[in-house]
């Protein structure tokens, strides 16, 4: 009997250091049993210390990549990450109109890198709100991204209300991530638009400097679950469990002088022969 792959497409920027963006997405897809494909929107020069340069891919080239993959071999889920400019956002939105209502679209509204470097032009937020958010099945902003989208501060006690407010922008389901909260607790809040339910996922901060690409990894892990047919709530739970395990497994490693990556393949080589350091 001929087998078929579970197909996942990521539309995002390339991270030359391999910890975030397209590279993190493809690693996550592979670790969770999906065949990953990509449409690159921007090329970044970065390492664990920060972003040194960004070059946007021309919108017509981004369109060609997306249309090629949609035509053959097709997709079971689409994850959207760094888009950088308003022209790229509107191009991607136009390409994905045909997918709405059929293929799950997971939008990670990437605006700022772990290092604090901006990954989204200032005039692109309006395009994100108008053109792309209404197409998404799930949006996964962190607190700074949510504050930029809502143009107001958000506290821990206000996360549930903010998630519902974000859903009013047009994306019915919102996972508002609490990783930027101060203290040991970093709860996430999921608003499910169809049932109007709000779920809180308690979280405890993992002591590690290797947290580069956590947002990309989580959204791709959730997308992988949706591609395999999991209900949204279950896909979020699985995605969070995968990220937590990858963070914990990667804490013992040292890569570079800044924020290193999570251990995407901890389940496949948990005792990989890395060099021991004092």
C-alpha positions as CSV (number, residue, x, y, z in Angstrom):
1,X,0.0,0.0,0.0
2,X,1.3,3.4,-0.9
3,X,1.9,5.7,2.1
4,X,1.4,9.5,2.2
5,X,3.2,12.1,4.3
6,X,1.6,14.5,6.6
7,X,2.5,17.8,4.8
8,X,3.4,21.0,6.6
9,X,4.4,24.3,4.9
10,X,6.2,27.1,6.8
11,X,6.2,30.6,5.4
12,X,8.8,32.5,7.3
13,X,12.3,34.0,7.4
14,X,15.6,32.1,7.4
15,X,17.8,32.1,10.5
16,X,21.5,31.6,9.5
17,X,22.2,30.3,13.1
18,X,19.5,27.6,12.7
19,X,17.7,28.1,16.0
20,X,14.6,30.0,14.8
21,X,12.6,30.8,11.7
22,X,12.5,28.3,8.8
23,X,15.2,26.1,10.3
24,X,13.4,25.7,13.7
25,X,10.1,25.1,11.9
26,X,11.5,22.3,9.7
27,X,13.2,20.7,12.6
28,X,10.0,20.7,14.6
29,X,7.9,19.3,11.7
30,X,10.4,16.5,11.3
31,X,10.5,15.7,15.0
32,X,6.8,15.5,15.2
33,X,6.2,13.3,12.1
34,X,5.5,15.8,9.4
35,X,7.1,16.4,6.0
36,X,8.2,20.0,6.1
37,X,8.3,22.4,3.2
38,X,9.1,26.1,3.1
39,X,8.5,29.5,1.5
40,X,11.3,31.8,2.5
41,X,10.2,35.5,3.1
42,X,13.5,37.0,4.3
43,X,17.1,36.0,4.8
44,X,18.7,37.1,8.0
45,X,22.3,37.1,9.1
46,X,22.2,36.3,12.8
47,X,23.8,34.3,15.6
48,X,23.1,33.7,19.2
49,X,24.0,37.3,20.0
50,X,21.6,39.1,17.6
51,X,20.6,40.0,14.1
52,X,23.2,41.6,11.9
53,X,21.3,42.0,8.6
54,X,17.9,41.3,7.0
55,X,17.1,41.1,3.3
56,X,13.5,40.6,2.3
57,X,12.8,38.2,-0.6
58,X,10.9,39.9,-3.4
59,X,7.1,39.4,-3.1
60,X,6.8,37.7,-6.5
61,X,9.4,35.1,-5.5
62,X,7.6,34.4,-2.2
63,X,4.3,34.1,-4.2
64,X,6.0,31.6,-6.6
65,X,7.3,29.5,-3.7
66,X,3.8,29.3,-2.0
67,X,1.9,28.6,-5.2
68,X,4.4,25.9,-6.3
69,X,4.0,24.0,-3.0
70,X,0.2,24.4,-2.9
71,X,-0.1,23.0,-6.4
72,X,2.2,20.1,-5.8
73,X,2.6,18.3,-3.4
74,X,-0.1,20.2,-1.5
75,X,-0.3,20.9,2.2
76,X,-2.2,19.7,5.4
77,X,-1.3,22.7,7.5
78,X,0.4,26.1,7.0
79,X,2.5,27.9,9.6
80,X,3.2,31.6,9.0
81,X,6.1,33.3,10.8
82,X,8.3,36.3,10.0
83,X,7.0,38.4,7.0
84,X,8.9,41.6,7.6
85,X,7.1,44.1,5.4
86,X,3.5,45.1,4.5
87,X,4.0,44.1,0.8
88,X,5.1,40.6,1.9
89,X,2.1,40.3,4.3
90,X,-0.4,41.3,1.6
91,X,1.2,39.0,-0.9
92,X,1.0,36.0,1.4
93,X,-2.6,36.8,2.3
94,X,-3.6,36.9,-1.4
95,X,-1.9,33.5,-1.9
96,X,-3.7,31.9,1.1
97,X,-7.2,33.1,0.3
98,X,-7.9,29.8,-1.4
99,X,-6.9,27.8,1.8
100,X,-9.3,29.5,4.2
101,X,-11.9,27.1,5.6
102,X,-10.0,24.0,4.5
103,X,-6.3,24.1,5.5
104,X,-5.5,25.1,9.1
105,X,-3.4,28.3,9.2
106,X,-1.3,29.0,12.3
107,X,0.0,32.6,12.5
108,X,2.9,33.5,14.7
109,X,3.0,37.3,14.4
110,X,6.8,37.6,14.6
111,X,7.8,41.1,15.4
112,X,11.0,41.1,17.5
113,X,13.8,38.6,17.8
114,X,14.9,37.0,21.1
115,X,17.8,39.5,21.0
116,X,15.4,42.5,20.8
117,X,16.1,43.2,17.1
118,X,13.1,44.2,15.1
119,X,11.9,41.7,12.5
120,X,8.8,43.6,11.3
121,X,8.8,47.1,9.6
122,X,6.8,49.7,11.5
123,X,4.1,50.1,8.8
124,X,3.5,46.3,8.6
125,X,1.4,46.0,11.7
126,X,-1.6,47.5,9.9
127,X,-1.3,45.1,7.0
128,X,-1.0,42.2,9.5
129,X,-4.3,43.2,11.2
130,X,-6.2,43.9,8.0
131,X,-5.0,41.2,5.6
132,X,-3.6,38.2,7.4
133,X,-5.1,37.9,10.9
134,X,-8.6,37.4,9.6
135,X,-7.4,34.4,7.5
136,X,-5.8,32.5,10.4
137,X,-7.2,29.5,12.3
138,X,-5.0,30.2,15.3
139,X,-2.8,33.2,16.3
140,X,0.1,32.7,18.8
141,X,1.4,36.1,19.9
142,X,3.6,36.7,22.9
143,X,2.8,39.6,25.2
144,X,4.9,42.3,23.5
145,X,3.4,41.3,20.1
146,X,-0.2,41.3,21.6
147,X,0.5,44.8,23.1
148,X,1.6,46.1,19.7
149,X,-1.5,44.6,18.0
150,X,-3.9,46.0,20.6
151,X,-1.9,49.2,21.2
152,X,-2.1,48.9,25.0
153,X,-0.3,47.2,27.9
154,X,-1.3,43.7,29.0
155,X,-0.8,42.4,32.5
156,X,-1.0,38.8,33.8
157,X,-4.5,39.4,35.2
158,X,-5.7,40.7,31.9
159,X,-4.5,37.9,29.6
160,X,-7.9,36.3,29.2
161,X,-9.5,39.5,28.2
162,X,-6.7,40.4,25.8
163,X,-7.0,37.0,24.1
164,X,-10.6,37.7,23.4
165,X,-9.8,41.2,22.2
166,X,-7.2,39.7,19.8
167,X,-9.8,37.2,18.5
168,X,-12.0,40.2,17.6
169,X,-9.4,41.2,15.0
170,X,-10.7,38.3,13.0
171,X,-8.8,35.1,14.0
172,X,-11.2,33.0,16.1
173,X,-8.6,31.2,18.2
174,X,-5.8,32.9,20.1
175,X,-3.0,31.5,22.2
176,X,-1.6,34.4,24.2
177,X,1.8,33.3,25.5
178,X,3.1,34.4,28.9
179,X,6.8,33.8,28.5
180,X,7.5,37.5,29.0
181,X,5.8,37.7,32.4
182,X,8.1,38.4,35.3
183,X,8.7,35.7,37.9
184,X,8.7,31.9,37.9
185,X,5.2,31.5,36.5
186,X,4.7,32.0,32.7
187,X,1.1,30.8,32.0
188,X,-0.4,30.8,28.5
189,X,-4.0,31.6,27.8
190,X,-6.0,30.0,24.9
191,X,-9.3,31.5,23.7
192,X,-11.4,29.2,21.6
193,X,-13.8,31.2,19.4
194,X,-16.3,28.5,18.5
195,X,-17.2,27.7,22.1
196,X,-16.1,31.0,23.7
197,X,-14.0,29.1,26.2
198,X,-10.9,30.4,27.7
199,X,-8.3,27.9,29.0
200,X,-5.2,28.7,31.1
201,X,-2.2,26.5,30.7
202,X,0.0,26.8,33.9
203,X,3.7,27.1,33.2
204,X,6.8,27.3,35.2
205,X,9.9,29.0,33.8
206,X,12.7,26.6,32.8
207,X,16.1,27.8,33.9
208,X,18.0,28.0,30.6
209,X,19.7,30.5,28.4
210,X,18.9,28.3,25.4
211,X,15.5,29.8,24.5
212,X,16.2,31.1,20.9
213,X,13.3,30.2,18.6
214,X,10.8,29.1,21.2
215,X,7.9,31.0,19.5
216,X,8.7,29.4,16.1
217,X,9.0,26.0,17.7
218,X,5.8,26.2,19.6
219,X,3.7,27.4,16.7
220,X,5.2,24.7,14.4
221,X,4.5,22.0,17.0
222,X,0.9,23.1,17.2
223,X,0.7,23.1,13.4
224,X,2.1,19.6,13.3
225,X,-0.7,18.4,15.6
226,X,-3.4,20.1,13.5
227,X,-1.9,18.5,10.4
228,X,-2.2,15.1,12.0
229,X,-5.9,15.7,12.7
230,X,-5.7,16.7,16.4
231,X,-8.4,19.0,17.8
232,X,-7.0,22.5,18.4
233,X,-7.0,22.2,22.2
234,X,-5.1,18.9,22.0
235,X,-2.7,20.3,19.4
236,X,-1.9,23.2,21.8
237,X,-1.3,20.8,24.7
238,X,1.0,18.6,22.6
239,X,2.9,21.6,21.3
240,X,3.5,23.0,24.7
241,X,4.6,19.6,26.0
242,X,7.1,19.3,23.1
243,X,8.5,22.8,23.7
244,X,8.9,22.3,27.4
245,X,10.8,19.0,26.8
246,X,13.0,20.6,24.1
247,X,13.8,23.5,26.5
248,X,14.6,21.2,29.4
249,X,16.8,18.9,27.2
250,X,18.7,21.8,25.7
251,X,19.5,23.5,29.0
252,X,22.6,21.4,29.5
253,X,24.2,22.5,26.1
254,X,26.2,25.5,25.2
255,X,26.1,26.8,21.6
256,X,27.5,30.3,21.0
257,X,27.9,33.1,23.5
258,X,24.3,34.2,23.6
259,X,20.9,32.6,23.5
260,X,21.3,29.1,22.1
261,X,18.5,26.9,20.6
262,X,16.2,24.4,22.2
263,X,16.9,20.7,21.6
264,X,14.5,19.9,18.8
265,X,15.5,16.3,18.5
266,X,15.7,15.3,22.1
267,X,13.5,12.3,21.6
268,X,15.8,10.9,18.9
269,X,19.2,11.4,20.4
270,X,18.7,12.4,24.0
271,X,22.3,11.4,24.9
272,X,24.0,12.9,21.7
273,X,27.8,12.9,21.9
274,X,28.3,16.6,22.4
275,X,31.5,17.9,23.8
276,X,31.5,18.3,27.5
277,X,32.4,21.7,28.9
278,X,33.2,22.7,32.4
